[in-house]
Amino acid sequence: MSSIGRLVRKNHSAVFWCTMRYPKAKREAVYTLYALFNHFDDLSSSNLSEKEKGEIFNAWKQEINNIYDKKVPATSIGRRIYKNCIRFKLDRRYFEKVLQGFALDCPKPMYCPSLKEFTQYCRGVSEIPCYLIMKIIDEFDEETTEKLSKNIGFAVEITQILKNVKEDMTGGHVYIPQEYLDDAEIEEGLSPYDILTHKNLYKARTKMADAAREAYEEAYKTLKDSHNKNSKPVIYMLNLYHTYFEMMDKRGWEIISPKPELGIKDRFCLAFKAMFLNKPA
């Protein structure tokens, strides 16, 4: 098993098992993209200085150029992208948009973006990664792939933001759009900590939850009509994050701690449903 395969098995074992029946080329490509996006996530939340983060991001811009200009990639992940992913004809512009999305939160943490900026961020860090993985899996037509990646990516990213709100804001990241904060009557210019402890934060979180709920509904509606025996990773990831979302929704958006967690048994049940029942929740 490759080192990237071991990374996926360790950090997201159900995704690993759900892709085990795929041809090796598809598995390796999916694992490579997972490692790349995981790297960008870690970089955004790391304790590196803004200068160091900026230098790494600039290096990745050059690395994408190296890959698509058929030069020798400088990193191990870059070499794996060249080896494992280019065969699937993934357009260069998608990787560039991924970098543009992550750049909104790195090197400087995102702070109260506009709805337009937030939409761009979600597209880069979640929707396009979802699209690229589904293009490799190649089980849906283009229209369905675009529709699923848009709704799943948006729903999953909002769920992650709602789930990690305490640690994100403690680290200086405020992903909630300014328009939602304005609707909740949370004044502009507050520190991330003051926003985190504001009595009206739940109103802004409820607004975000409404947007995620609509995206989940659209995603499940599309999957109901389109899923097949090879949709397992997509079904598992959607069910996983929807479960987290429902746990938070049930307890109320005024509660931010502790984060909802799923035990091994719960994750096994979700993986079993995806692998053997092959059906959305």
Secondary structure, 3 states (H helix, E strand, C coil): CCHHHHHHHHHCHHHHHHCCCCCHHHHHHHHHHHHHHHHHHHHHHCCCCHHHHHHHHHHHHHHHHHHHCCCCCCCHHHHHHHHHCHHHCCCHHHHHHHHHHHHCCCCCCCECCCHHHHHHHHHHHHHHHHHHHHHHHCCCCHHHHHHHHHHHHHHHHHHHHHHCHHHHHHCCCECCCHHHHHHCCCCCCCCHHHHHCCCCHHHHHHHHHHHHHHHHHHHHHHHHHHCCCCCHHHHHHHHHHHHHHHHHHHHCCCCCCCCCCCCHHHHHHHHHHHHHHCCCC
